[in-house]
């Protein structure tokens, strides 16, 4: 262990909500009055006036600025080290943010005539061509608001494909695996399919025999990611695809873990009918809160007629949007989140073909360096530790032995690590195949010093848990908030995601107490 070389304590402000601030008459800006000589009468028609003023705080601009600066100081953001795992938390280049903020992107109205947004449509078209090169697919669309939405798009395309062949009533089964991302079985079920989940076997993935046992003339699609979140790549994946195709099913490649195989694997060359890329993970685009995400969905020419429109088409006179009459309909409005497409296009241009291959290599190298150091820490084991094969962009580790020895859980360690300016590691969004799991991922963006510091913090916290488990179990201590009481997280009567909901539910609780 190289030792903790950085001291950290979060900024802590006793900051009220913006809705609780301000005072009557305070203004951030004062709109101009009616234009002199514009004519008699009220400049705003009565039909456009509110019956009552909006329930918004009245605050001066400096007050608002200070409020949001304080909030920003209370989050780690780029201050913390985030080897988050499965989410490829890459650096988001500032130049791409500037490009997306330009009027030609930020101020575009989706109903503008195509002739007025030729540059933006050209970017969409060119980025589509780039993703075709990376995947071998025939066309990409960017409507989906994230990976789950792209998986759902595939489920609806699957439904439309089999319906067009008169087989939808028969083909009701979607096959996935226990270590596939949960959006695959969830979206298949939401689209009306039965889900068959294959368990993980000794090699870290289900066997070919297990697949053959469930494939039949009822099979609609295979939905799978490879490599999985344990960093294991299924070397028999082409045989999987062949088996499903022989039965008449489609195959969908969830490329959420594309980071370690960029420029190395092309979905079409493995026989897949469709795939998905996450722009907000692999392609240097921000993610968070479900808003900025884009799930780029690509398919073979055979499935192109089922894609949701509008599609961007290049013509002799430029670029235009065309509806797709046989498509499955919108999964999101218009062309999707185009500012994020602009950022991803810029990132891919900057990286180039050589750059993305180098990034994949660095990602795999960094992960295996982390693995060698982490496994030297007493109490850490890795998933399927009998396997000698190298893991790719991430490895699923376990604190199961450590928890048995100390009573300190992965969640406890996670909370304590944040006291050192480190973002908590990813646990697992699948069933806990591995006890007390954690899944770090360095990607290509973190320096050796950052990776070493992250590992040193983990080692320090684990040693601390052996000598003073109460310190770890009661963490965090240097953060904005203390450990949160999770006893009401499953109580809908306590949830309040808006100020109005908080006021209503708080009033309900106050009234109930008074009674």
C-alpha positions as CSV (number, residue, x, y, z in Angstrom):
1,X,0.0,0.0,0.0
2,X,1.4,3.4,-1.0
3,X,-0.6,5.4,1.6
4,X,-3.2,8.1,1.5
5,X,-1.5,11.2,0.1
6,X,-4.5,13.5,-0.3
7,X,-6.7,15.0,2.4
8,X,-10.4,15.7,1.6
9,X,-13.4,17.2,3.3
10,X,-16.6,18.1,1.4
11,X,-17.8,21.7,1.6
12,X,-20.8,21.8,3.8
13,X,-23.5,24.5,3.6
14,X,-26.7,24.6,5.5
15,X,-28.4,25.5,2.3
16,X,-32.2,25.7,2.0
17,X,-34.0,24.8,-1.2
18,X,-34.3,27.5,-3.8
19,X,-38.1,27.4,-3.2
20,X,-37.6,28.4,0.4
21,X,-35.4,31.4,-0.5
22,X,-36.1,35.0,-1.7
23,X,-38.5,37.6,-0.6
24,X,-41.4,39.5,-2.2
25,X,-40.3,42.0,-4.8
26,X,-36.8,40.7,-5.4
27,X,-36.0,40.3,-9.1
28,X,-33.2,38.8,-11.2
29,X,-34.3,40.8,-14.2
30,X,-37.0,43.3,-15.0
31,X,-38.7,42.9,-18.4
32,X,-39.2,46.0,-20.5
33,X,-42.5,47.7,-20.5
34,X,-44.8,48.2,-23.6
35,X,-43.1,49.8,-26.6
36,X,-43.9,53.5,-26.8
37,X,-46.3,54.2,-29.6
38,X,-47.2,50.6,-30.1
39,X,-50.9,51.3,-29.7
40,X,-53.5,51.2,-27.0
41,X,-54.5,48.2,-25.0
42,X,-52.7,45.6,-22.9
43,X,-49.7,44.2,-24.8
44,X,-50.4,40.7,-23.4
45,X,-53.9,39.3,-24.4
46,X,-56.1,38.3,-21.5
47,X,-56.2,34.7,-22.7
48,X,-52.5,34.4,-22.2
49,X,-52.4,35.7,-18.7
50,X,-52.3,33.3,-15.7
51,X,-55.3,33.4,-13.4
52,X,-52.9,33.3,-10.4
53,X,-49.2,34.1,-10.2
54,X,-46.9,31.0,-10.5
55,X,-45.7,29.6,-7.2
56,X,-42.0,30.5,-7.8
57,X,-39.5,32.2,-5.4
58,X,-38.6,35.8,-5.9
59,X,-34.8,36.0,-5.8
60,X,-32.1,38.4,-7.0
61,X,-29.6,37.1,-9.5
62,X,-26.6,37.1,-7.0
63,X,-28.7,35.0,-4.6
64,X,-29.5,32.4,-7.2
65,X,-25.9,32.3,-8.4
66,X,-24.6,31.8,-4.8
67,X,-27.2,29.1,-4.2
68,X,-26.2,27.0,-7.1
69,X,-22.5,27.5,-6.6
70,X,-22.9,26.2,-3.0
71,X,-24.8,23.2,-4.3
72,X,-22.0,22.5,-6.8
73,X,-19.4,22.7,-4.1
74,X,-21.2,20.0,-2.2
75,X,-20.9,17.4,-4.9
76,X,-17.6,15.7,-5.8
77,X,-18.1,16.1,-9.6
78,X,-14.7,16.3,-11.3
79,X,-13.1,16.7,-7.8
80,X,-13.7,13.1,-6.9
81,X,-12.1,10.0,-8.5
82,X,-14.8,7.9,-10.1
83,X,-13.8,4.4,-11.1
84,X,-17.5,3.8,-11.1
85,X,-17.8,0.5,-13.0
86,X,-20.1,-0.6,-15.8
87,X,-20.9,3.0,-16.6
88,X,-17.6,4.1,-18.2
89,X,-17.5,7.6,-16.5
90,X,-15.4,9.3,-19.1
91,X,-14.1,12.8,-19.2
92,X,-16.5,15.0,-21.1
93,X,-14.3,17.4,-23.2
94,X,-15.2,21.1,-22.7
95,X,-14.9,21.8,-26.4
96,X,-17.8,19.5,-27.0
97,X,-19.9,21.3,-24.5
98,X,-19.2,24.6,-26.3
99,X,-20.2,23.1,-29.6
100,X,-23.5,21.9,-28.3
101,X,-24.2,25.3,-26.7
102,X,-23.9,27.1,-30.0
103,X,-27.1,28.7,-31.3
104,X,-27.0,26.4,-34.3
105,X,-27.6,23.5,-31.9
106,X,-29.1,24.8,-28.7
107,X,-31.6,27.2,-30.3
108,X,-32.9,24.9,-33.0
109,X,-36.6,24.2,-33.0
110,X,-37.6,20.6,-34.0
111,X,-40.3,22.0,-36.4
112,X,-37.8,24.1,-38.4
113,X,-37.7,23.5,-42.1
114,X,-34.9,21.1,-43.1
115,X,-33.3,23.7,-45.2
116,X,-32.5,25.7,-42.0
117,X,-30.8,22.9,-40.2
118,X,-28.7,21.3,-42.9
119,X,-25.5,21.3,-40.8
120,X,-27.2,19.5,-37.9
121,X,-28.8,16.9,-40.1
122,X,-25.4,16.4,-41.8
123,X,-23.8,15.6,-38.4
124,X,-26.6,13.1,-37.6
125,X,-26.0,11.4,-41.0
126,X,-22.2,11.4,-40.7
127,X,-22.3,10.0,-37.1
128,X,-24.7,7.3,-38.3
129,X,-22.1,6.3,-40.9
130,X,-19.4,6.2,-38.2
131,X,-21.4,3.9,-36.0
132,X,-22.1,1.7,-39.1
133,X,-18.3,1.4,-39.5
134,X,-17.9,0.4,-35.8
135,X,-20.7,-2.2,-35.9
136,X,-21.3,-3.3,-39.5
137,X,-25.0,-2.4,-39.1
138,X,-27.1,-0.8,-41.9
139,X,-28.5,2.3,-40.1
140,X,-28.6,3.9,-36.7
141,X,-31.3,6.1,-35.1
142,X,-30.8,8.2,-32.0
143,X,-34.3,8.6,-30.6
144,X,-33.8,6.3,-27.6
145,X,-33.2,8.2,-24.4
146,X,-30.7,5.7,-23.0
147,X,-29.7,2.0,-23.1
148,X,-33.0,0.7,-21.7
149,X,-35.0,2.7,-24.3
150,X,-32.8,1.3,-27.0
151,X,-33.4,-2.2,-25.7
152,X,-37.1,-1.5,-25.7
153,X,-36.8,-0.3,-29.3
154,X,-35.3,-3.6,-30.2
155,X,-38.2,-5.4,-28.4
156,X,-40.7,-3.4,-30.5
157,X,-38.7,-4.0,-33.7
158,X,-38.7,-7.7,-32.8
159,X,-42.4,-7.6,-32.4
160,X,-43.0,-5.9,-35.7
161,X,-40.6,-8.2,-37.5
162,X,-42.4,-11.4,-36.4
163,X,-45.8,-9.8,-36.9
164,X,-44.8,-9.0,-40.5
165,X,-44.1,-12.7,-41.0
166,X,-47.3,-13.9,-39.4
167,X,-45.3,-15.5,-36.5
168,X,-45.9,-13.1,-33.6
169,X,-48.5,-15.3,-31.9
170,X,-46.1,-18.1,-31.9
171,X,-42.8,-16.4,-31.1
172,X,-43.2,-15.2,-27.5
173,X,-39.9,-16.0,-25.9
174,X,-36.9,-13.7,-25.4
175,X,-33.7,-15.3,-24.1
176,X,-31.2,-13.5,-22.0
177,X,-28.7,-14.4,-19.2
178,X,-28.4,-13.8,-15.5
179,X,-25.5,-11.4,-16.0
180,X,-27.0,-9.4,-18.9
181,X,-28.1,-5.9,-18.1
182,X,-31.6,-5.9,-16.5
183,X,-33.0,-3.6,-19.2
184,X,-32.9,-6.6,-21.6
185,X,-35.4,-8.8,-19.7
186,X,-37.3,-5.9,-18.4
187,X,-38.0,-4.3,-21.8
188,X,-38.7,-7.6,-23.4
189,X,-41.4,-8.2,-20.7
190,X,-42.7,-4.7,-21.2
191,X,-43.2,-5.4,-24.9
192,X,-45.2,-8.5,-24.1
193,X,-42.7,-11.3,-24.4
194,X,-41.9,-14.1,-22.0
195,X,-38.4,-13.9,-20.7
196,X,-36.1,-16.9,-20.3
197,X,-33.0,-16.2,-18.2
198,X,-30.1,-18.6,-18.5
199,X,-28.0,-19.0,-15.3
200,X,-24.3,-18.5,-15.2
201,X,-22.2,-21.6,-15.3
202,X,-18.6,-22.5,-14.4
203,X,-17.0,-20.7,-17.3
204,X,-18.7,-17.4,-16.3
205,X,-21.5,-17.7,-18.9
206,X,-24.2,-20.1,-19.8
207,X,-23.2,-23.1,-21.9
208,X,-24.2,-23.8,-25.4
209,X,-26.2,-26.8,-24.2
210,X,-28.2,-24.6,-21.9
211,X,-29.0,-22.3,-24.8
212,X,-30.0,-25.2,-27.1
213,X,-32.3,-26.5,-24.4
214,X,-34.5,-23.3,-24.4
215,X,-34.3,-22.3,-28.1
216,X,-37.4,-23.4,-30.1
217,X,-39.8,-22.2,-32.7
218,X,-41.2,-20.0,-29.9
219,X,-37.9,-18.0,-29.8
220,X,-38.4,-14.3,-30.8
221,X,-34.9,-12.9,-29.9
222,X,-31.7,-13.2,-28.0
223,X,-30.8,-10.0,-26.0
224,X,-27.4,-10.1,-24.5
225,X,-24.3,-8.1,-23.6
226,X,-20.7,-9.4,-24.2
227,X,-18.4,-8.9,-22.3
228,X,-20.6,-8.9,-19.2
229,X,-20.1,-6.8,-16.1
230,X,-17.6,-9.4,-14.7
231,X,-15.3,-8.6,-17.6
232,X,-15.8,-12.1,-19.1
233,X,-16.2,-12.3,-22.9
234,X,-18.1,-15.3,-24.1
235,X,-15.9,-16.9,-26.9
236,X,-18.8,-18.9,-28.2
237,X,-21.0,-15.9,-29.0
238,X,-21.1,-16.5,-32.7
239,X,-22.3,-20.0,-32.1
240,X,-25.0,-18.6,-29.9
241,X,-26.1,-16.3,-32.7
242,X,-26.2,-19.2,-35.2
243,X,-28.3,-21.3,-32.9
244,X,-30.9,-18.6,-32.4
245,X,-30.9,-17.8,-36.1
246,X,-31.4,-21.4,-37.0
247,X,-34.6,-21.3,-34.9
248,X,-35.8,-18.1,-36.6
249,X,-35.1,-15.7,-33.9
250,X,-33.3,-12.3,-33.9
251,X,-30.2,-11.4,-32.0
252,X,-29.5,-8.1,-30.2
253,X,-26.1,-7.0,-28.9
254,X,-26.2,-4.7,-25.9
255,X,-23.0,-2.8,-26.3
256,X,-23.1,-1.0,-22.9
257,X,-19.6,-2.6,-22.3
258,X,-18.2,-1.7,-25.6
259,X,-15.4,0.4,-24.1
260,X,-12.9,-2.5,-23.9
261,X,-13.6,-3.9,-27.4
262,X,-13.9,-0.7,-29.4
263,X,-12.4,-1.2,-32.9
264,X,-12.0,-4.9,-32.1
265,X,-15.5,-6.3,-32.3
266,X,-18.2,-5.6,-34.9
267,X,-21.7,-6.8,-34.1
268,X,-22.6,-7.6,-37.7
269,X,-19.5,-9.8,-38.2
270,X,-20.7,-12.0,-35.2
271,X,-24.1,-12.3,-37.0
272,X,-26.1,-9.9,-34.8
273,X,-29.2,-8.3,-36.3
274,X,-29.1,-5.2,-34.1
275,X,-27.0,-3.5,-31.5
276,X,-27.0,-0.6,-29.2
277,X,-24.3,1.9,-28.2
278,X,-24.5,4.3,-25.2
279,X,-23.3,7.7,-26.3
280,X,-23.4,8.8,-22.6
281,X,-20.9,6.2,-21.7
282,X,-18.6,5.0,-24.5
283,X,-18.5,8.2,-26.6
284,X,-17.4,10.8,-24.0
285,X,-20.9,12.3,-23.5
286,X,-22.2,13.3,-20.1
287,X,-24.8,11.2,-18.3
288,X,-26.9,11.7,-15.2
289,X,-30.5,11.9,-14.1
290,X,-31.8,10.2,-17.2
291,X,-31.8,13.4,-19.2
292,X,-28.7,13.6,-21.3
293,X,-28.6,9.9,-22.2
294,X,-28.8,8.6,-25.8
295,X,-29.1,4.9,-26.8
296,X,-28.0,4.7,-30.4
297,X,-29.8,1.7,-31.9
298,X,-28.5,0.2,-35.1
299,X,-29.9,-2.7,-37.2
300,X,-29.3,-4.6,-40.4
301,X,-30.9,-3.5,-43.7
302,X,-33.5,-6.2,-43.3
303,X,-34.8,-4.6,-40.1
304,X,-34.5,-1.0,-41.3
305,X,-38.1,-0.8,-42.4
306,X,-39.2,-1.2,-38.8
307,X,-37.1,1.7,-37.3
308,X,-39.0,4.7,-35.8
309,X,-38.9,7.8,-37.9
310,X,-38.0,10.3,-38.9
311,X,-34.8,9.1,-40.6
312,X,-32.2,11.5,-41.9
313,X,-31.6,10.8,-45.6
314,X,-29.0,12.4,-47.9
315,X,-30.3,13.6,-51.2
316,X,-28.8,15.4,-54.2
317,X,-29.9,18.7,-52.7
318,X,-28.8,18.0,-49.1
319,X,-30.3,16.3,-46.1
320,X,-33.9,15.8,-45.1
321,X,-36.0,14.0,-42.6
322,X,-38.3,11.3,-43.8
323,X,-40.9,9.3,-41.9
324,X,-40.6,5.5,-42.0
325,X,-44.2,4.3,-42.8
326,X,-43.6,0.8,-41.6
327,X,-41.7,1.8,-38.5
328,X,-42.6,1.0,-34.9
329,X,-43.5,4.6,-34.0
330,X,-41.8,7.0,-31.7
331,X,-39.9,5.9,-28.6
332,X,-39.0,9.5,-28.0
333,X,-39.9,12.8,-29.7
334,X,-38.4,14.0,-33.0
335,X,-34.8,12.8,-33.7
336,X,-33.8,12.4,-30.1
337,X,-31.3,14.4,-28.0
338,X,-29.3,15.9,-30.8
339,X,-26.9,18.1,-28.6
340,X,-25.6,14.8,-27.3
341,X,-25.2,13.4,-30.8
342,X,-23.1,16.5,-31.6
343,X,-20.8,15.9,-28.6
344,X,-20.4,12.2,-29.5
345,X,-19.6,13.1,-33.1
346,X,-17.0,15.6,-32.0
347,X,-15.5,13.0,-29.6
348,X,-15.3,10.3,-32.3
349,X,-13.8,12.7,-34.8
350,X,-11.1,13.7,-32.3
351,X,-10.3,10.1,-31.4
352,X,-10.3,8.6,-34.9
353,X,-10.0,4.9,-35.6
354,X,-6.5,4.6,-34.1
355,X,-7.6,6.5,-31.0
356,X,-10.5,4.3,-30.1
357,X,-8.5,1.2,-30.5
358,X,-5.8,2.7,-28.3
359,X,-8.5,3.7,-25.7
360,X,-9.8,0.1,-25.7
361,X,-6.3,-1.2,-25.1
362,X,-5.6,1.2,-22.3
363,X,-9.0,0.4,-20.7
364,X,-8.2,-3.4,-20.7
365,X,-4.6,-2.7,-19.5
366,X,-5.8,-0.4,-16.6
367,X,-8.4,-3.0,-15.5
368,X,-5.8,-5.8,-15.4
369,X,-3.4,-3.5,-13.4
370,X,-6.2,-2.8,-11.0
371,X,-7.0,-6.5,-10.7
372,X,-3.4,-7.4,-9.8
373,X,-3.3,-4.8,-7.1
374,X,-6.8,-5.4,-5.7
375,X,-6.3,-9.2,-5.4
376,X,-3.2,-8.5,-3.2
377,X,-5.5,-6.9,-0.6
378,X,-6.6,-9.5,2.0
379,X,-10.3,-10.1,1.9
380,X,-10.9,-9.3,-1.8
381,X,-11.7,-12.1,-4.2
382,X,-12.9,-12.0,-7.8
383,X,-15.9,-13.6,-9.5
384,X,-15.1,-17.0,-10.9
385,X,-11.6,-16.8,-9.5
386,X,-10.8,-20.3,-10.8
387,X,-10.7,-18.8,-14.3
388,X,-7.2,-17.8,-15.5
389,X,-8.4,-15.8,-18.5
390,X,-7.8,-12.0,-18.5
391,X,-10.8,-9.8,-17.8
392,X,-11.6,-6.9,-20.2
393,X,-12.7,-3.4,-19.1
394,X,-13.9,-4.4,-15.6
395,X,-13.8,-7.2,-13.1
396,X,-16.5,-8.1,-10.6
397,X,-14.8,-8.4,-7.2
398,X,-16.2,-9.7,-3.9
399,X,-15.9,-8.6,-0.3
400,X,-17.8,-11.7,0.9
401,X,-14.8,-13.1,2.9
402,X,-14.1,-9.7,4.4
403,X,-17.7,-9.2,5.5
404,X,-17.7,-12.7,7.1
405,X,-14.5,-11.7,9.0
406,X,-15.5,-8.2,10.1
407,X,-19.2,-7.7,9.6
408,X,-18.4,-4.7,7.4
409,X,-20.4,-4.8,4.2
410,X,-19.6,-3.6,0.7
411,X,-22.1,-0.8,1.3
412,X,-20.3,0.2,4.5
413,X,-16.9,0.3,2.6
414,X,-18.6,2.3,-0.2
415,X,-19.8,4.9,2.2
416,X,-16.5,5.3,3.9
417,X,-14.5,5.7,0.7
418,X,-16.4,8.8,-0.1
419,X,-14.7,10.4,2.9
420,X,-11.5,10.4,1.0
421,X,-12.8,12.2,-2.1
422,X,-13.5,8.9,-4.0
423,X,-16.8,8.2,-5.7
424,X,-18.3,5.0,-4.3
425,X,-17.8,1.9,-6.4
426,X,-20.6,0.2,-8.3
427,X,-22.2,-2.7,-6.6
428,X,-24.3,-4.8,-9.0
429,X,-27.6,-4.2,-10.8
430,X,-28.1,-7.9,-11.4
431,X,-28.9,-10.5,-8.8
432,X,-26.0,-10.8,-6.5
433,X,-24.3,-13.7,-8.2
434,X,-21.2,-12.7,-6.3
435,X,-21.6,-12.0,-2.5
436,X,-20.9,-8.3,-1.5
437,X,-19.9,-7.4,-5.0
438,X,-18.1,-4.3,-6.3
439,X,-17.1,-3.5,-9.9
440,X,-14.6,-0.7,-10.5
441,X,-13.7,0.4,-14.0
442,X,-10.8,2.6,-14.8
443,X,-11.5,3.1,-18.5
444,X,-8.9,5.0,-20.5
445,X,-9.3,8.3,-18.8
446,X,-7.7,7.9,-15.3
447,X,-4.0,8.3,-14.7
448,X,-1.9,5.7,-12.9
449,X,-1.7,8.0,-9.9
450,X,-5.5,8.3,-9.7
451,X,-5.9,4.5,-10.0
452,X,-3.3,3.9,-7.2
453,X,-5.0,6.5,-5.0
454,X,-8.4,4.9,-5.4
455,X,-7.0,1.4,-4.6
456,X,-5.0,2.9,-1.6
457,X,-8.2,4.3,-0.2
458,X,-10.0,1.0,-0.5
459,X,-7.1,-0.8,1.2
460,X,-7.1,1.8,4.0
461,X,-10.8,1.6,4.6
462,X,-10.7,-2.2,4.7
463,X,-7.9,-2.2,7.2
464,X,-9.8,0.4,9.2
465,X,-12.8,-1.9,9.2
466,X,-10.7,-4.6,10.8
467,X,-9.6,-2.3,13.7
468,X,-12.5,0.1,14.0
469,X,-15.6,-1.4,12.2
470,X,-17.9,1.2,13.9
471,X,-16.0,4.0,12.1
472,X,-16.7,2.4,8.7
473,X,-20.2,1.3,9.4
474,X,-21.3,4.8,10.5
475,X,-19.7,6.6,7.5
476,X,-19.6,9.0,5.8
477,X,-18.1,11.5,8.1
478,X,-16.6,14.1,5.8
479,X,-19.6,14.5,3.5
480,X,-22.4,16.9,3.1
481,X,-24.9,14.5,4.7
482,X,-24.4,11.8,7.2
483,X,-25.6,8.2,6.6
484,X,-29.1,8.3,5.3
485,X,-31.9,6.4,7.0
486,X,-33.2,4.1,4.3
487,X,-36.1,2.7,6.3
488,X,-38.7,4.8,4.4
489,X,-37.2,4.3,0.9
490,X,-40.0,1.7,0.1
491,X,-42.7,4.0,1.4
492,X,-44.4,5.9,-1.4
493,X,-46.1,8.2,1.1
494,X,-42.7,9.7,1.9
495,X,-41.3,10.2,-1.6
496,X,-41.2,13.8,-2.8
497,X,-39.4,14.5,-6.0
498,X,-40.9,18.0,-6.5
499,X,-41.4,20.9,-4.2
500,X,-45.2,20.7,-4.6
501,X,-45.2,17.0,-3.7
502,X,-43.1,17.8,-0.6
503,X,-45.5,20.5,0.5
504,X,-48.5,18.3,0.0
505,X,-47.0,15.2,1.7
506,X,-45.5,17.3,4.6
507,X,-48.9,18.9,5.1
508,X,-50.6,15.5,5.1
509,X,-48.1,14.3,7.8
510,X,-48.5,17.4,9.8
511,X,-52.3,17.2,9.7
512,X,-52.2,13.5,10.6
513,X,-50.0,14.3,13.6
514,X,-52.4,17.0,14.7
515,X,-55.3,14.6,14.6
